Structures are given as C-alpha cells and as structure tokens.
Amino acid sequence: MKKILLTSLLLYSNLLFSDQVFKTDVPDIVVKNFVCHDVSNWVGFNLVNRSDKHVWGITLFIIDKEGDTLDSKSAELVSVSPKSGKETSISNVNCNTLRKNKVAFSIKLGN
C-alpha cells in the first residue's frame, strides 16, 4: 500500500484553504481550493493532474496527532485526464473533525 502523505494541520475556524496546495501520495497530482462546508458536511476542491496518468479516484484521510486514521471518505469514479484538472467533492465529511486533525490524500490511477 502506498504511503499516505500527511499534508497539513487544519486548525483554523474558517475552513477555506484557497491559498494552499495539498500534496497527494502521487507526484504531480495536487489538491487546490479546498473548502469544508459545515452545514451540509462536504468538502469541495480542485483536483489538479499535472502527470501523464489518468486519475480515477481520490480518498481523503483524517489523521490525528498520533498518526492514527480517524476517518476516510472517497470520491470514486472521478475522471481527471492527464495535464488537466476537475472540480471535485466528497460528501459526509465532518468539518469539526477536520479542524482538529491532519488531512491526507490518496489517488487512484488508471492503467
């Protein structure tokens, strides 16, 4: 299994991270414009594929200070062609949990 890259502590009261770029476990694939919507419990972001490979999915991991995974949510069948980007969302994400922990992203690539 691929090593999951811990990307950032989310300790802010405002869960809008439009100025940050989050790395994933695949070089040249990043997450931008990350925002968590408190009321409806979903996150939205741009998945940017700078690689020559096709992206087919992304998983968000919420990880505590000890490195334990508290929760994970996926967006399956997300199709992002090489050298492109796509606005993506993942539902059923607790924004309060994100505020206190770290987030990491794992990418599913096509053949």
ZATOR-989179 format. One record per atom (N, C-alpha, C): x, y, z negated. Coordinates in steps of 0.1 Angstrom, whole numbers, plus 2048, in hexadecimal, padded with zeros to 3 digits. Layout:
<kolmars>
XYZ/...
</kolmars>
This chain:
<kolmars>
8087F4800/800800800/80980C800/805816807/80C823808/80C82A7FB/8188307F8/8198397EC/8108457EF/8088487E5/7FF8547E6/8078607E0/80786B7E8/80E8777E4/8068807DB/80A8827CF/80388C7C7/80689A7CC/7FB8A27CE/7FD8AE7D4/7FC8BB7CC/7F38BB7C3/7F18C87BB/7E98C67AF/7EB8CE7A5/7E28CF79A/7D78D879D/7CB8D479B/7BF8DD79E/7BA8E2790/7C08ED78B/7BC8F277E/7B590077F/7B190378B/7AB91078D/79C91078B/79691C786/78891C785/78191D792/78792379C/7829247AA/7889197B2/7809107B7/7859047BE/7869077CD/78B9127D1/78E9167DF/79D9177E1/7A290E7E9/7B190E7EB/7B49107FA/7AF91B7FF/7B191E80D/7BF921811/7C7925807/7D5929809/7DF91E807/7DA912803/7E3907801/7E28FC80C/7EE8F680E/7EE8EB817/7F28DE80F/7E98D480F/7EB8C8808/7F18BD811/7FC8B780C/8028AC814/7FA8A0812/7FB89681B/7F588981A/80087F819/7FD872819/807868819/80C865827/80886C831/80D86B83F/813878843/820878846/82688484B/81E88A857/81E897857/81789F862/80889E862/80289A857/7F489A856/7F18A1848/7EA8AD849/7E88B583D/7DA8B983B/7D78BD82F/7C98C282B/7CB8D1829/7C28D982F/7C28E882D/7B38EC82A/7B38F9824/7A68FF821/79D8F6819/7A38F080E/79C8E7805/7938EF7FC/7868EB7FB/77D8F17F2/7748E67EC/7718E87DF/7688DF7D8/75B8E67D4/7508E17D8/7438E77D6/73C8E27C9/73D8E97BF/7388E57B1/7298E07B2/7208E87B7/7128E57B6/70E8D87BE/7148D67CA/7108CA7D2/71A8BF7D1/7258C17C9/72F8B67C7/7358B07D4/73B8B97DC/7428B47E8/74E8BD7EA/7588B87F1/7638C07F5/7648C1804/7688CC809/76A8CF817/7788D381A/77D8D0826/78B8D4829/78D8D2838/7988D783D/79D8D484A/7A88CA84A/7A68BF851/7B08B4853/7B88B785F/7C48BB85E/7CD8BF869/7D68B386C/7D68AF879/7DE8A487D/7E88A9887/7F48AB882/8008AF88A/8078A4890/80389888D/80A88C892/8068878A0/80C87D8A5/8088778B1/7FE86B8AF/7F98698A3/7F185D8A0/7E286289E/7D985A89F/7CB85D89D/7C785A88F/7C0863888/7BB86287B/7AD85C87B/7AA852873/79D84C872/79684D864/79D85285A/79785484D/7A185B843/79B860838/7A386682E/79C862820/7A5860816/7A085D809/7A6868800/79E86D7F7/7A18777ED/7A386F7E0/7AE8707D9/7B086A7CC/7B18757C1/7AA8737B6/7AB87C7AB/7B48757A0/7BF87B79D/7C9874794/7CC87D788/7CC87677C/7CF87D770/7DE88076E/7E1886762/7EF88A75F/7F887E75D/7F287375A/7FA867758/7FC85F765/7F6864770/7F785D77D/7ED85377F/7E3852777/7D8848779/7CD84E782/7C884678B/7BE84A794/7B084978C/7AA85578B/79D856785/79185378E/79385779B/7888567A5/78E8577B3/7878517BC/78B8527CA/77F8537D3/77F85B7DD/77485C7E6/77985D7F4/7728577FD/77785680B/76E85D815/774861820/76C86582C/77185B837/769851839/76C847843/76884C851/76E84685B/76A849869/76B85886C/77585E866/77886C86A/78286B876/77E870881/78786F88D/78E87C890/79B87C88E/7A3888891/7AE88389A/7AD8898A6/7B78858B1/7C488B8AE/7CF8858B4/7DC88B8B2/7DD89A8B6/7E58A18AE/7E78AF8B1/7DA8B78B1/7D28B48A7/7C58BC8A6/7C18BC897/7B58C2895/7B08C3887/7A18C2887/79B8BF87B/78D8BE87A/7888C286C/77D8C986C/7778CC85F/7718BF85A/7748BC84D/7708AF847/76A8B2839/7618A9835/75C8AA827/75B89C821/75C89C813/75A88F80C/750893801/74688A800/73B88D7F6/73D8857E9/7358897DF/7358837D2/7438857CB/7488917CC/7558947C5/75189E7B9/75689A7AD/7538A37A2/75E8AE7A1/75A8BA7A3/7638C57A3/7698C8795/7618C578B/7678C677D/7728BD77B/7728B1780/77D8A877F/7898AD787/7878B2792/7928B879A/7998C3793/7928CB78B/7988D7784/7A38D277B/7A18C6775/7AA8C276A/7B58B876F/7B58B577B/7BE8AA780/7C58AD78D/7CC8A3792/7D38A479F/7CB89E7AA/7CE8A27B6/7C889C7C1/7D28977CB/7CF88C7D2/7D88867DC/7CF8817E7/7D58807F3/7CE87C7FF/7D5870806/7CE86680A/7D385B812/7CC85B81F/7D385982A/7CE859837/7CD84B83D/7C2848845/7C083C84C/7C383F85B/7CD839860/7D183B86E/7CB830878/7C9834884/7C582A88E/7D1824895/7CE81A89C/7D98128A3/7DE8198AF/
</kolmars>
